[in-house]
């Protein structure tokens, strides 16, 4: 049996509360039989509390990401943010890929390019998300102690051997 609408978003809350749609239907049927009003305030209070906890956790994760922000990391800005000067940020900036370029105590200067022209500067509170950028590969020298080292098609021991390097 379906939910009675095309909204499935309540199922997440049901799982957190140990309920199913059948439980809700049974509770409603029982309340209608007894002609008593249905009390949902505790469920609503619990849902609000869970939402606040989830929001608090998300805020902590974001604060941690902003604290670890490095030049080159990708950022997104919160909607309706302004430049640190108070000037309105154009809509196209919110849709663009942005890179942190210069990071100070309270502000971040960003650009749509990893190098080159700067797009603007905002207070750190205007940052909605941070995506850490992988460091570029740095070549290194390795010493082979085995008599032979297999080179494989992928980074696992089950992949096809595509070459061999010998000690020497």
PyMOL commands that set and color helices and strands:
alter all, ss='L'
color gray80, all
select helices_A, chain A and resi 10-17+21-34+41-67+91-95+124-126
alter helices_A, ss='H'
color red, helices_A
select strands_A, chain A and resi 74-77+98-103+107-111+120-123+127-131+148-152+161-166
alter strands_A, ss='S'
color yellow, strands_A
deselect
rebuild
show_as cartoon
